[in-house]
Structures are given as structure tokens and as C-alpha cells.
Amino acid sequence: MYIDTLLVHGAGEDEATGATSTPIYQVSSFRHHSVGQKGGYQYSRVSNPTRHALEQQMALLEGGSRGFAFGSGMAAITAAFNLFSAGDHIVISRQLYGGTFRVLDRIFSRYGLTVSSVDFSDIEAIAEAITPVTKAIYIETPSNPTLMVTDIRKVVALAKARSVLTIADNTFMSPYLQRPITLGVDIVVHSATKFIGGHSDVTAGVVVVKDEKLAEDLHFIQMSTGGVLGPFDSWLLLRGLKTLGLRMDRQVQNAGEIAAWLRSRPEIKKMYFLGFSDHPGYELHKEQASASGNVISFDVGDVEFAHRILSNVKMCVLGDSLGGVETLVNLSDIMSHGSVPVEQKRSMGITPSLIRLSVGIEHSADIIADLKQAIERNS
């Protein structure tokens, strides 16, 4: 099936009832059919039918073995890092989401997990960072917010040659536009709060793994640490997934029109958009993803002007997320990447005047009109 069809029918009907919309099994405990029962549903922290349907759907969409749903994107990422032990080492991209950097720098460092942050546009730099205790390479492509593209196939080849795992954050693309596991990645993570849910009404995270051994390890971590996604939120994600293709097609189309308009404005000093052929990662991104996505980042060159634009938007929403049906704007320097050291942010291209725009499904003319009045207002 094409992915558009899988989004609607992939999870299948509810086995117990035949319901086309997976029921919300709002239950904590299930009747055991024998003392010491093995398998089946026993307790919702371990497994729940609604969450299980979501996890199966995400595994199918990503081309993985099994999926696991958590209470937030950071809970999902934390679960993936819990695969490793004290003394292990991970190579991470210098262009990394602030929350991921924070949990590694301030939480996992306490337990002896070490990291090296390198430029992932340079495969030799990644290779040089690998040590005898390196266990994984962590990719985020395209990166947040400057849309740096990492060559997934090259990183996978390097990782296999050195016997280390690869983990990819696929939040910005979703499985509709990019499927890292089909390119050889071992583990994919999502903030499902973003495109998977798509309606800014649920906080969730998903991990999808390539093979059964990783699946067993992740399920043990999920069951033991307990940061699982509840039945109702799982149902919201299942419902959101059915329109993922429609939403993203509209968002990609809108983003192209809005990026072209922004580029014509003299106030915009620098732009990052994967739909422009002069983006350094344009050709590579086309090889591993099917579209540019909906994120545009642009620098207006003056922090006060950036604040004024964000204060003046009316329809667009100033907020800390992306991927919803509404257009969201963000000042990455103090919002999504507020916890990243200043020197590192500047090396990533994140300045105090860089605005990140997550384009929604509104009419593009209305989004442009709102940005235009925000840019042109004097106060």
C-alpha cells in the first residue's frame, strides 16, 4: 500500500469489535485467565490495546519491527538513551534540539554516559569522534532550527563498520516524508506532539526500532520506567495519523509559497528552507526525503526587530512547538534552544534574531498577510 493508504488502514480494525476507529480502552487492569498468566493484556503500564494499536501503526509506517509510545518526546528520547550504561559514549550532532542536549548534559552525565558533539556535515569528524566505548551515533536531520541535513546512508555505513547503533530524530519530517529505518537506521524517535498528533492537543513521544532484540530491550525499559502514553492520548494520535498526509501536503505547499514571499522581503537577512535549491543540503535531502517540510527559519538581523515581529503577529501563534495545523512562530535562541550554551548556539547559526516558522494549514495568503503586517508595524 501507498503510505497515504497505510495512514488510514494500517492499524486495521479493532480485533475484538471490528470498530474502524480503535476504541479507547480506558482501563488499568485486565482479567487474568490463569494464575501466573503469560502474554495477553495484564496491566496497562505493560501493554494496553489502544496504545498497542498506535505502536503497531508507527512501526508499520516507519518500516520498523516494533514501536513504543511514551508520555512526551523527551520521554521517548530518554528511553532510547536508557539503552546505554555508565562508561558508554555517544556521538551527537552539534545541531541538536535543545531538550536533547539538556537531558544528556545535565541528567545522563550524572550516570557516566559521555557524549561528543561534532559537525555532522563532516563524516570524517564523526569517524574521528568514535572511540572504543562508543555505542551509538545520534542523528537529527533536518536539524532544528537551521535545517542542516545529515547524510543518513553515510552515517549508517560508518556505524555498521564500527559496530555502533544509529538513532535518528525524525520529528521534523515524520514517516510521511522520511523513513530513516529504511535507510538503515536502528532506532527512530519522534516528538509525536508535533506532526504525528498534528492538532496541538496531545503531548507524546514514539520510539520505533529496527529489530526484535532492540524491541525486547525497549519494551523492558518502557515497562520498568513507566513513562507510557495513556489510552486517550494514544487514540488522539491514531486519529491524527489518518490525516497526516493531507496536512503535510498542505503545509509543504504553504511553506513554499511563504518562503518565496519572505525571500523577497529586504528585512530578511538570511533564510533556511529546504525547498530552495541553494540550501547546502538541498540535493542530499531530496535523496532521503520526499519533500522539504514545513519549517522556515529566517534571520532579521536585529534582536529588537525580531521581538517586535513576534509581538505583532495576530493569527500566527507565538509558541514552543511546531507541526500543528496552526502556524507557529518561535524565537529559537531563548525558546527551543534556551538551554544550549551561547557559543554552541552561535556555531549552529542560532542568533538572537532568528525566527523559526512552522507553517500551518491555513490559507497561505492569510499567513503572509499576518507576517506582512507584523514586519511592517512600527510598534
Secondary structure, 3 states (H helix, E strand, C coil): CCHHHHHHHCCCCCCCCCCCCCCCCCCCECCCCCCCCCCCCCECCCCCHHHHHHHHHHHHHHCCCEEEEECCHHHHHHHHHCCCCCCCEEEEECCCCHHHHHHHHHCHHHHCCEEEEECCCCHHHHHHHCCCCEEEEEEECCCCCCCCCCCHHHHHHHHHHCCCEEEEECCCCHHHHCCHHHHCCCEEEEECCCCCCCCCCCCCEEEEECCHHHHHHHHHHHHHHCCECCHHHHHHHHHHHCCHHHHHHHHHHHHHHHHHHHHCCCCCCEEECCCCCCCCCHHHHHHHCCCCCCEEEEECCCHHHHHHHHHHCCCCEECCCCCCCCCEEEECCCCCCCCCCHHHHHHCCCCCCEEEEECCCCCHHHHHHHHHHHHHCCC
